[in-house]
Amino acid sequence: MAHGILGIDHTLVGVADLDQAAMAWTRLGFTLSPRGRHIGWGTANYCVMFERDYIELLGILDPKQFVNGLDQFLAKRGEGLLGFAYGSADNAATRASLAAAGLGVSEVKDLARQLELPEGTALPKFRLVFLEAETAPGVASFVTEHLTPELLRRPEWLVHANGAVGLKGVTVAIDDPVALVPAYERLFGPHSVNRTDDIVTLHVGRHTILFAGREDLEALHPELDLADEDPAEPRIVLMTLASADLDRTIDHLTFGQIEFEQRRDGAVLVPADMATGAALEFVAA
């Protein structure tokens, strides 16, 4: 993998009210890990854990502390997918490799969060490297290394009533996807970047990141509501999840009175207003 980047480690969903978001995602059929609080920051999270990746529901607990721009995102765009983290097993080596290639990156930053477990507080620790906009344009992204992976997952957190078993990728609406190609070829290599007309797809590890303009997105996903999207402002408009059993997914969504649509190819689409601003697509694992 280029620069030791292993794929998407997790996606981030910015939410206005963490407890309300937790209830909404539980109703969708996801099991959430206990709430975590970032040490030294004003943010906290709940996570939807899968075996090799996860979804982070990120909210603000103390707006007087550093919130890494989440307040601005919520004020400008409202709730929804705000970015994602790539994964690395060694962020010091990843950072050195990126810098040696002339790519703009931050220094390695340490972060920890207090995880509120029934038996007491655990302290998962991470190392982060932020990618500059010129390095990874079109979407906010960074690279994370888990220093305490044994604290990140428990078997009971990996079982989801809706059948979800992992992330497949994300779809980004952007005015000029083709303009991104040189940057991502520098970051991941030409073999990882596919262009089909004006649609650009990145293959990073087992995940895909699709960049498309509004017209192409309306053709690919007519069920998405893009009316309020500013074409000049890139935004993640869809998160694709793998389901072990789409019938189970449908049954749970029906039971929970969740609005959804099933395409002819079997994929199940949940609109953004059902999932704190994050449109979801379930496909067969």
TORROMAR-947126 format. One record per residue (C-alpha): x, y, z; residue in one letter; residue number from 1. Coordinates in pm, 1 decimal, always signed. Layout:
<fivos>
@c1 X c2 Y c3 Z resn a resi NUM $
...
</fivos>
This chain:
<fivos>
@c1 +0.0 c2 +0.0 c3 +0.0 resn m resi 1 $
@c1 +124.6 c2 +348.0 c3 -86.3 resn a resi 2 $
@c1 +290.3 c2 +513.3 c3 +215.5 resn h resi 3 $
@c1 +160.0 c2 +234.5 c3 +440.1 resn g resi 4 $
@c1 -200.4 c2 +356.7 c3 +405.7 resn i resi 5 $
@c1 -427.7 c2 +54.7 c3 +445.4 resn l resi 6 $
@c1 -767.1 c2 +188.6 c3 +335.5 resn g resi 7 $
@c1 -1041.6 c2 +371.5 c3 +521.4 resn i resi 8 $
@c1 -1011.5 c2 +324.3 c3 +896.2 resn d resi 9 $
@c1 -1335.4 c2 +506.7 c3 +976.6 resn h resi 10 $
@c1 -1582.6 c2 +761.9 c3 +850.3 resn t resi 11 $
@c1 -1693.8 c2 +1062.3 c3 +1054.1 resn l resi 12 $
@c1 -2051.4 c2 +1183.7 c3 +1088.4 resn v resi 13 $
@c1 -2087.5 c2 +1526.0 c3 +1248.0 resn g resi 14 $
@c1 -2395.1 c2 +1548.1 c3 +1471.2 resn v resi 15 $
@c1 -2561.6 c2 +1831.5 c3 +1660.6 resn a resi 16 $
@c1 -2670.3 c2 +1622.8 c3 +1960.0 resn d resi 17 $
@c1 -2477.4 c2 +1307.6 c3 +2046.1 resn l resi 18 $
@c1 -2748.1 c2 +1144.6 c3 +2254.3 resn d resi 19 $
@c1 -3014.7 c2 +1207.5 c3 +1989.3 resn q resi 20 $
@c1 -2777.1 c2 +1070.9 c3 +1726.1 resn a resi 21 $
@c1 -2714.4 c2 +758.9 c3 +1933.2 resn a resi 22 $
@c1 -3088.1 c2 +693.0 c3 +1951.1 resn m resi 23 $
@c1 -3128.8 c2 +747.7 c3 +1577.0 resn a resi 24 $
@c1 -2849.0 c2 +508.5 c3 +1484.0 resn w resi 25 $
@c1 -2967.1 c2 +248.9 c3 +1734.2 resn t resi 26 $
@c1 -3309.7 c2 +266.2 c3 +1571.3 resn r resi 27 $
@c1 -3138.4 c2 +206.5 c3 +1236.1 resn l resi 28 $
@c1 -3014.6 c2 -123.9 c3 +1376.4 resn g resi 29 $
@c1 -2657.8 c2 -40.6 c3 +1470.5 resn f resi 30 $
@c1 -2491.3 c2 -138.1 c3 +1797.5 resn t resi 31 $
@c1 -2295.6 c2 +153.8 c3 +1941.7 resn l resi 32 $
@c1 -1987.8 c2 +130.0 c3 +2159.1 resn s resi 33 $
@c1 -1998.7 c2 +337.9 c3 +2480.5 resn p resi 34 $
@c1 -1945.9 c2 +710.8 c3 +2456.7 resn r resi 35 $
@c1 -1588.9 c2 +837.1 c3 +2434.9 resn g resi 36 $
@c1 -1455.3 c2 +1184.0 c3 +2522.9 resn r resi 37 $
@c1 -1145.4 c2 +1321.3 c3 +2348.8 resn h resi 38 $
@c1 -892.5 c2 +1432.6 c3 +2607.8 resn i resi 39 $
@c1 -801.4 c2 +1799.3 c3 +2569.5 resn g resi 40 $
@c1 -1066.0 c2 +1852.9 c3 +2302.1 resn w resi 41 $
@c1 -1429.4 c2 +1958.1 c3 +2332.5 resn g resi 42 $
@c1 -1559.7 c2 +1665.6 c3 +2126.9 resn t resi 43 $
@c1 -1698.2 c2 +1322.5 c3 +2210.1 resn a resi 44 $
@c1 -1822.8 c2 +1027.5 c3 +2008.7 resn n resi 45 $
@c1 -2016.9 c2 +708.2 c3 +1977.0 resn y resi 46 $
@c1 -1884.0 c2 +447.5 c3 +1734.3 resn c resi 47 $
@c1 -2038.8 c2 +179.9 c3 +1515.1 resn v resi 48 $
@c1 -1767.2 c2 -84.1 c3 +1514.5 resn m resi 49 $
@c1 -1703.2 c2 -343.2 c3 +1244.7 resn f resi 50 $
@c1 -1422.2 c2 -598.2 c3 +1233.9 resn e resi 51 $
@c1 -1185.3 c2 -386.4 c3 +1024.5 resn r resi 52 $
@c1 -1334.2 c2 -36.1 c3 +1011.9 resn d resi 53 $
@c1 -1600.2 c2 +174.7 c3 +1179.8 resn y resi 54 $
@c1 -1827.4 c2 +480.5 c3 +1178.4 resn i resi 55 $
@c1 -1768.8 c2 +763.2 c3 +1425.0 resn e resi 56 $
@c1 -2060.2 c2 +981.0 c3 +1535.6 resn l resi 57 $
@c1 -1886.8 c2 +1300.9 c3 +1642.9 resn l resi 58 $
@c1 -2042.2 c2 +1577.2 c3 +1851.5 resn g resi 59 $
@c1 -1946.9 c2 +1874.0 c3 +2067.3 resn i resi 60 $
@c1 -1961.2 c2 +1857.2 c3 +2447.3 resn l resi 61 $
@c1 -1766.1 c2 +2173.5 c3 +2530.7 resn d resi 62 $
@c1 -1763.0 c2 +2442.5 c3 +2259.4 resn p resi 63 $
@c1 -1507.0 c2 +2642.4 c3 +2457.5 resn k resi 64 $
@c1 -1242.9 c2 +2377.9 c3 +2387.5 resn q resi 65 $
@c1 -1080.4 c2 +2281.8 c3 +2056.0 resn f resi 66 $
@c1 -1337.5 c2 +2108.8 c3 +1834.2 resn v resi 67 $
@c1 -1131.7 c2 +2076.1 c3 +1513.1 resn n resi 68 $
@c1 -1376.9 c2 +2275.3 c3 +1300.5 resn g resi 69 $
@c1 -1683.6 c2 +2067.0 c3 +1384.2 resn l resi 70 $
@c1 -1872.6 c2 +2375.8 c3 +1500.3 resn d resi 71 $
@c1 -1810.6 c2 +2545.9 c3 +1165.7 resn q resi 72 $
@c1 -1916.6 c2 +2235.4 c3 +972.5 resn f resi 73 $
@c1 -2243.9 c2 +2207.0 c3 +1162.7 resn l resi 74 $
@c1 -2317.2 c2 +2578.7 c3 +1132.8 resn a resi 75 $
@c1 -2251.8 c2 +2583.6 c3 +758.9 resn k resi 76 $
@c1 -2379.5 c2 +2247.4 c3 +640.0 resn r resi 77 $
@c1 -2572.4 c2 +2086.1 c3 +920.9 resn g resi 78 $
@c1 -2534.5 c2 +1724.4 c3 +1027.0 resn e resi 79 $
@c1 -2379.7 c2 +1469.3 c3 +794.9 resn g resi 80 $
@c1 -2065.2 c2 +1302.9 c3 +668.2 resn l resi 81 $
@c1 -1776.4 c2 +1539.4 c3 +727.3 resn l resi 82 $
@c1 -1474.6 c2 +1327.7 c3 +631.7 resn g resi 83 $
@c1 -1291.6 c2 +1004.0 c3 +693.5 resn f resi 84 $
@c1 -966.8 c2 +864.7 c3 +827.0 resn a resi 85 $
@c1 -732.3 c2 +635.6 c3 +642.3 resn y resi 86 $
@c1 -557.2 c2 +368.7 c3 +847.0 resn g resi 87 $
@c1 -187.6 c2 +304.3 c3 +904.2 resn s resi 88 $
@c1 -1.5 c2 +55.1 c3 +1121.4 resn a resi 89 $
@c1 +283.7 c2 +304.4 c3 +1171.1 resn d resi 90 $
@c1 +199.7 c2 +671.6 c3 +1133.8 resn n resi 91 $
@c1 +556.0 c2 +787.5 c3 +1191.2 resn a resi 92 $
@c1 +664.7 c2 +583.6 c3 +888.8 resn a resi 93 $
@c1 +359.4 c2 +694.9 c3 +690.3 resn t resi 94 $
@c1 +429.2 c2 +1059.3 c3 +767.6 resn r resi 95 $
@c1 +796.4 c2 +1021.8 c3 +672.9 resn a resi 96 $
@c1 +705.3 c2 +852.1 c3 +344.0 resn s resi 97 $
@c1 +449.8 c2 +1119.1 c3 +254.0 resn l resi 98 $
@c1 +690.2 c2 +1401.1 c3 +337.0 resn a resi 99 $
@c1 +971.5 c2 +1236.6 c3 +139.1 resn a resi 100 $
@c1 +738.5 c2 +1229.5 c3 -161.9 resn a resi 101 $
@c1 +689.2 c2 +1604.6 c3 -127.8 resn g resi 102 $
@c1 +330.3 c2 +1575.5 c3 -6.9 resn l resi 103 $
@c1 +193.2 c2 +1823.4 c3 +246.0 resn g resi 104 $
@c1 +119.9 c2 +1664.2 c3 +583.1 resn v resi 105 $
@c1 +108.7 c2 +1766.1 c3 +947.6 resn s resi 106 $
@c1 +341.6 c2 +1645.6 c3 +1216.4 resn e resi 107 $
@c1 +230.8 c2 +1332.5 c3 +1400.1 resn v resi 108 $
@c1 -19.9 c2 +1428.9 c3 +1668.8 resn k resi 109 $
@c1 -116.3 c2 +1218.7 c3 +1970.9 resn d resi 110 $
@c1 -477.1 c2 +1187.5 c3 +2081.5 resn l resi 111 $
@c1 -660.6 c2 +980.0 c3 +2340.3 resn a resi 112 $
@c1 -1020.6 c2 +945.8 c3 +2447.8 resn r resi 113 $
@c1 -1186.2 c2 +835.1 c3 +2767.7 resn q resi 114 $
@c1 -1414.3 c2 +541.9 c3 +2693.0 resn l resi 115 $
@c1 -1690.5 c2 +499.4 c3 +2948.6 resn e resi 116 $
@c1 -1712.3 c2 +122.2 c3 +3007.5 resn l resi 117 $
@c1 -1930.0 c2 -53.4 c3 +3268.1 resn p resi 118 $
@c1 -1619.5 c2 -166.1 c3 +3457.4 resn e resi 119 $
@c1 -1452.9 c2 +175.2 c3 +3446.5 resn g resi 120 $
@c1 -1284.8 c2 +417.6 c3 +3211.3 resn t resi 121 $
@c1 -1053.0 c2 +291.1 c3 +2937.4 resn a resi 122 $
@c1 -809.6 c2 +511.1 c3 +2745.3 resn l resi 123 $
@c1 -778.0 c2 +426.7 c3 +2373.3 resn p resi 124 $
@c1 -482.7 c2 +611.2 c3 +2219.6 resn k resi 125 $
@c1 -413.6 c2 +717.7 c3 +1860.9 resn f resi 126 $
@c1 -157.7 c2 +890.2 c3 +1642.3 resn r resi 127 $
@c1 -291.0 c2 +1122.1 c3 +1373.0 resn l resi 128 $
@c1 -139.7 c2 +1270.9 c3 +1058.3 resn v resi 129 $
@c1 -350.9 c2 +1531.6 c3 +879.5 resn f resi 130 $
@c1 -335.5 c2 +1554.9 c3 +500.3 resn l resi 131 $
@c1 -326.4 c2 +1903.7 c3 +353.6 resn e resi 132 $
@c1 -596.3 c2 +1996.7 c3 +102.2 resn a resi 133 $
@c1 -346.1 c2 +1992.7 c3 -185.3 resn e resi 134 $
@c1 -240.7 c2 +1639.6 c3 -89.5 resn t resi 135 $
@c1 -592.0 c2 +1491.0 c3 -65.0 resn a resi 136 $
@c1 -831.6 c2 +1739.9 c3 -228.5 resn p resi 137 $
@c1 -1208.9 c2 +1726.7 c3 -235.9 resn g resi 138 $
@c1 -1266.7 c2 +1574.0 c3 +105.5 resn v resi 139 $
@c1 -1136.1 c2 +1622.6 c3 +459.3 resn a resi 140 $
@c1 -912.8 c2 +1328.8 c3 +548.0 resn s resi 141 $
@c1 -634.2 c2 +1222.9 c3 +778.7 resn f resi 142 $
@c1 -443.9 c2 +907.9 c3 +871.0 resn v resi 143 $
@c1 -484.7 c2 +734.3 c3 +1205.1 resn t resi 144 $
@c1 -281.7 c2 +469.9 c3 +1385.4 resn e resi 145 $
@c1 -439.7 c2 +285.3 c3 +1677.2 resn h resi 146 $
@c1 -189.6 c2 +244.9 c3 +1959.6 resn l resi 147 $
@c1 -430.3 c2 +42.0 c3 +2176.4 resn t resi 148 $
@c1 -630.4 c2 -169.3 c3 +1927.5 resn p resi 149 $
@c1 -728.0 c2 -412.2 c3 +2203.3 resn e resi 150 $
@c1 -948.7 c2 -139.0 c3 +2353.6 resn l resi 151 $
@c1 -1123.7 c2 -54.3 c3 +2029.4 resn l resi 152 $
@c1 -1349.5 c2 -355.3 c3 +1977.8 resn r resi 153 $
@c1 -1545.7 c2 -611.0 c3 +2174.9 resn r resi 154 $
@c1 -1737.7 c2 -900.8 c3 +2018.3 resn p resi 155 $
@c1 -2075.2 c2 -767.6 c3 +2131.8 resn e resi 156 $
@c1 -2008.3 c2 -431.2 c3 +1963.1 resn w resi 157 $
@c1 -1962.2 c2 -598.0 c3 +1623.3 resn l resi 158 $
@c1 -2311.8 c2 -748.8 c3 +1598.4 resn v resi 159 $
@c1 -2566.8 c2 -521.8 c3 +1430.3 resn h resi 160 $
@c1 -2937.6 c2 -597.5 c3 +1405.5 resn a resi 161 $
@c1 -2952.1 c2 -459.9 c3 +1050.8 resn n resi 162 $
@c1 -2688.0 c2 -704.1 c3 +923.4 resn g resi 163 $
@c1 -2415.9 c2 -444.9 c3 +858.4 resn a resi 164 $
@c1 -2064.4 c2 -590.8 c3 +865.6 resn v resi 165 $
@c1 -1836.6 c2 -317.9 c3 +730.5 resn g resi 166 $
@c1 -1765.6 c2 -15.5 c3 +517.6 resn l resi 167 $
@c1 -1744.5 c2 -40.6 c3 +139.4 resn k resi 168 $
@c1 -1678.1 c2 +321.5 c3 +53.0 resn g resi 169 $
@c1 -1806.8 c2 +675.5 c3 +18.9 resn v resi 170 $
@c1 -1938.3 c2 +893.7 c3 -263.5 resn t resi 171 $
@c1 -1835.6 c2 +1258.1 c3 -289.3 resn v resi 172 $
@c1 -2018.4 c2 +1527.9 c3 -484.8 resn a resi 173 $
@c1 -1771.8 c2 +1770.7 c3 -640.2 resn i resi 174 $
@c1 -1786.8 c2 +2015.7 c3 -928.1 resn d resi 175 $
@c1 -1478.7 c2 +1892.7 c3 -1119.9 resn d resi 176 $
@c1 -1374.9 c2 +1537.6 c3 -1027.2 resn p resi 177 $
@c1 -1120.7 c2 +1509.9 c3 -1308.3 resn v resi 178 $
@c1 -916.3 c2 +1793.0 c3 -1158.4 resn a resi 179 $
@c1 -844.3 c2 +1565.0 c3 -859.4 resn l resi 180 $
@c1 -668.1 c2 +1296.7 c3 -1063.4 resn v resi 181 $
@c1 -310.4 c2 +1433.7 c3 -1053.4 resn p resi 182 $
@c1 -316.3 c2 +1479.8 c3 -675.7 resn a resi 183 $
@c1 -448.6 c2 +1131.7 c3 -603.2 resn y resi 184 $
@c1 -211.3 c2 +971.5 c3 -851.8 resn e resi 185 $
@c1 +70.6 c2 +1136.4 c3 -657.6 resn r resi 186 $
@c1 -75.9 c2 +1016.5 c3 -328.0 resn l resi 187 $
@c1 -173.0 c2 +658.4 c3 -413.5 resn f resi 188 $
@c1 -20.6 c2 +589.0 c3 -754.5 resn g resi 189 $
@c1 -188.2 c2 +575.6 c3 -1098.7 resn p resi 190 $
@c1 -298.5 c2 +214.9 c3 -1044.4 resn h resi 191 $
@c1 -532.3 c2 +327.6 c3 -763.8 resn s resi 192 $
@c1 -714.0 c2 +595.8 c3 -966.1 resn v resi 193 $
@c1 -975.2 c2 +508.6 c3 -1228.6 resn n resi 194 $
@c1 -1147.6 c2 +762.0 c3 -1450.9 resn r resi 195 $
@c1 -1470.2 c2 +685.5 c3 -1637.1 resn t resi 196 $
@c1 -1568.3 c2 +994.7 c3 -1834.2 resn d resi 197 $
@c1 -1608.8 c2 +1255.8 c3 -1558.6 resn d resi 198 $
@c1 -1632.9 c2 +1008.6 c3 -1268.7 resn i resi 199 $
@c1 -1318.1 c2 +937.8 c3 -1068.0 resn v resi 200 $
@c1 -1287.6 c2 +635.0 c3 -839.5 resn t resi 201 $
@c1 -1007.9 c2 +573.0 c3 -590.5 resn l resi 202 $
@c1 -931.6 c2 +218.5 c3 -478.7 resn h resi 203 $
@c1 -759.4 c2 +232.2 c3 -140.8 resn v resi 204 $
@c1 -720.7 c2 -104.9 c3 +26.1 resn g resi 205 $
@c1 -1061.9 c2 -272.6 c3 +19.4 resn r resi 206 $
@c1 -1250.9 c2 +57.2 c3 -3.5 resn h resi 207 $
@c1 -1362.6 c2 +282.4 c3 -287.4 resn t resi 208 $
@c1 -1397.8 c2 +660.2 c3 -289.7 resn i resi 209 $
@c1 -1607.9 c2 +785.6 c3 -579.7 resn l resi 210 $
@c1 -1600.1 c2 +1149.6 c3 -691.3 resn f resi 211 $
@c1 -1874.0 c2 +1267.1 c3 -926.6 resn a resi 212 $
@c1 -2049.7 c2 +1582.7 c3 -1040.1 resn g resi 213 $
@c1 -2416.4 c2 +1649.2 c3 -975.7 resn r resi 214 $
@c1 -2545.4 c2 +1528.0 c3 -1314.9 resn e resi 215 $
@c1 -2359.0 c2 +1199.1 c3 -1288.3 resn d resi 216 $
@c1 -2470.7 c2 +1153.5 c3 -927.6 resn l resi 217 $
@c1 -2832.6 c2 +1212.3 c3 -1022.3 resn e resi 218 $
@c1 -2796.1 c2 +938.5 c3 -1285.1 resn a resi 219 $
@c1 -2615.8 c2 +699.4 c3 -1048.9 resn l resi 220 $
@c1 -2829.3 c2 +772.6 c3 -742.8 resn h resi 221 $
@c1 -3158.8 c2 +937.6 c3 -838.6 resn p resi 222 $
@c1 -3281.7 c2 +869.6 c3 -485.7 resn e resi 223 $
@c1 -3032.2 c2 +1119.2 c3 -338.3 resn l resi 224 $
@c1 -3163.6 c2 +1465.4 c3 -261.3 resn d resi 225 $
@c1 -2897.2 c2 +1699.9 c3 -397.5 resn l resi 226 $
@c1 -3118.1 c2 +2005.8 c3 -436.4 resn a resi 227 $
@c1 -2956.8 c2 +2192.0 c3 -147.1 resn d resi 228 $
@c1 -2599.6 c2 +2092.7 c3 -230.9 resn e resi 229 $
@c1 -2368.2 c2 +2369.3 c3 -349.7 resn d resi 230 $
@c1 -2175.9 c2 +2224.1 c3 -647.5 resn p resi 231 $
@c1 -1880.9 c2 +2447.1 c3 -560.9 resn a resi 232 $
@c1 -1860.5 c2 +2289.8 c3 -212.5 resn e resi 233 $
@c1 -1745.5 c2 +1924.8 c3 -218.0 resn p resi 234 $
@c1 -1935.4 c2 +1700.9 c3 +20.6 resn r resi 235 $
@c1 -1962.7 c2 +1331.1 c3 +102.8 resn i resi 236 $
@c1 -2320.4 c2 +1251.1 c3 +4.3 resn v resi 237 $
@c1 -2336.2 c2 +873.1 c3 +52.3 resn l resi 238 $
@c1 -2177.2 c2 +603.0 c3 +266.7 resn m resi 239 $
@c1 -2189.7 c2 +246.7 c3 +134.7 resn t resi 240 $
@c1 -2204.7 c2 -39.3 c3 +385.5 resn l resi 241 $
@c1 -2175.7 c2 -414.1 c3 +340.3 resn a resi 242 $
@c1 -2464.8 c2 -622.0 c3 +474.1 resn s resi 243 $
@c1 -2437.8 c2 -991.7 c3 +548.6 resn a resi 244 $
@c1 -2809.8 c2 -1029.7 c3 +470.1 resn d resi 245 $
@c1 -3006.6 c2 -763.4 c3 +283.2 resn l resi 246 $
@c1 -3336.6 c2 -930.1 c3 +374.5 resn d resi 247 $
@c1 -3239.1 c2 -886.5 c3 +737.6 resn r resi 248 $
@c1 -3153.0 c2 -522.5 c3 +666.8 resn t resi 249 $
@c1 -3494.4 c2 -464.5 c3 +511.1 resn i resi 250 $
@c1 -3674.6 c2 -646.6 c3 +791.0 resn d resi 251 $
@c1 -3508.0 c2 -435.5 c3 +1057.4 resn h resi 252 $
@c1 -3564.6 c2 -107.0 c3 +878.4 resn l resi 253 $
@c1 -3928.8 c2 -199.2 c3 +827.1 resn t resi 254 $
@c1 -3965.5 c2 -294.5 c3 +1193.8 resn f resi 255 $
@c1 -3807.8 c2 +34.6 c3 +1300.5 resn g resi 256 $
@c1 -4033.1 c2 +230.1 c3 +1063.4 resn q resi 257 $
@c1 -3727.3 c2 +364.6 c3 +883.0 resn i resi 258 $
@c1 -3788.6 c2 +508.5 c3 +538.8 resn e resi 259 $
@c1 -3586.4 c2 +328.1 c3 +269.3 resn f resi 260 $
@c1 -3581.8 c2 +239.7 c3 -98.7 resn e resi 261 $
@c1 -3460.5 c2 -80.4 c3 -263.4 resn q resi 262 $
@c1 -3303.8 c2 -56.7 c3 -607.6 resn r resi 263 $
@c1 -3343.5 c2 -318.9 c3 -875.6 resn r resi 264 $
@c1 -2989.3 c2 -440.1 c3 -806.2 resn d resi 265 $
@c1 -3095.6 c2 -517.0 c3 -447.2 resn g resi 266 $
@c1 -2913.6 c2 -229.8 c3 -277.4 resn a resi 267 $
@c1 -3105.0 c2 -62.8 c3 +5.3 resn v resi 268 $
@c1 -3094.9 c2 +317.6 c3 +35.5 resn l resi 269 $
@c1 -3172.7 c2 +506.1 c3 +356.2 resn v resi 270 $
@c1 -3218.4 c2 +882.7 c3 +308.8 resn p resi 271 $
@c1 -3000.7 c2 +1129.0 c3 +494.3 resn a resi 272 $
@c1 -3279.1 c2 +1257.8 c3 +718.4 resn d resi 273 $
@c1 -3312.5 c2 +910.9 c3 +870.6 resn m resi 274 $
@c1 -2943.6 c2 +895.6 c3 +971.5 resn a resi 275 $
@c1 -2837.6 c2 +1237.3 c3 +1105.6 resn t resi 276 $
@c1 -2767.0 c2 +1376.6 c3 +761.2 resn g resi 277 $
@c1 -2574.3 c2 +1074.1 c3 +629.0 resn a resi 278 $
@c1 -2740.4 c2 +890.6 c3 +339.0 resn a resi 279 $
@c1 -2668.3 c2 +517.2 c3 +365.4 resn l resi 280 $
@c1 -2647.3 c2 +248.4 c3 +98.9 resn e resi 281 $
@c1 -2651.2 c2 -118.1 c3 +205.8 resn f resi 282 $
@c1 -2512.5 c2 -367.5 c3 -47.4 resn v resi 283 $
@c1 -2448.9 c2 -740.6 c3 -27.3 resn a resi 284 $
@c1 -2121.7 c2 -825.6 c3 +146.7 resn a resi 285 $
</fivos>
